[in-house]
């Protein structure tokens, strides 16, 4: 009887010990700052706030997640904050292409390698937009008019200078011979508003940054800068869906460009802390709110983490360096 009880006690103790690591897995112990290295209203800002809402609604974290915009210096403010917060697991940052373009264009001492990659949440499309009152029905119509009219008449609104919007504008000029006056704004929301107001003649905003204006029949998408059309969606502007928008290649404009929407952490965080956020974002991706957001924003829903994500980021950094050099946007050192 005693032996039986002792064996039972030992078994119970071993069960507790075995469970201990799972129970002691790392999780946040205070508010987590969610840095957005861009202005309010843009694609990164909207995605961060959707994630914040999902985490709160579904109680996915034991602590609050607070979105903080740090857009100074084309996002350098946010990236340098993350770089300077070594070993701080209570800070994450959402990235876009300024992860690559900002250090190249400004000379700011920063590289993606100064942070810890966590996960790719999605890839964002770019669309050539015009005001719905304009006479241009196709990308070819618009490019032909721009070639004839010149930069004094055709203004391209975009987020920031020497970032993805201006890179696409430069590529558009190189591929077609058209010339534009590029007008920078703080964020995609501002760009859409300026195009609705007729202050610029076009933009290359992400779908989510201008879909509300398309739905209101204020803006018109001419083409998407991808190798394939965006999957079908519920009817949007003019009764059309995303799949009705041709690729720019179909329209005779041979340009492709997709943008990262990914998560990084400061340097020197632990593998366990990174794993916590990878699992968090997997849970976010399973929610109906996220799936609805992906559909409405016409995102490419590719997800990566670990070595696969690091390899993708490294390749993207090299590709952006080539694009920036070709456009003449790399800062002289």
Secondary structure by P-SEA (a helix, b strand, c coil): caaaaaaaaaaaaaaaaaacccccccccccbbbbccccccccaaaaaaaaaaaaaaaaccccbbbbbbbbccccaaaaaaaaaaccccccbbbbbccccccccccccccccccccccccccbbbbbbbccccccccccaaaaaaaaaacccccbbbbbcccccaaaaaaaaaaaaccccccccccccaaaaaaaaaacccccccccccccaaaaaaccbbbccccccccccccccccccccccccccccccccbbbbbbbbbbbbcccccaaaaaaaaaaaaaaaacaaaaaaaaaacccccccccaaaaaaaaaaaaaaaaaaaaacccccc
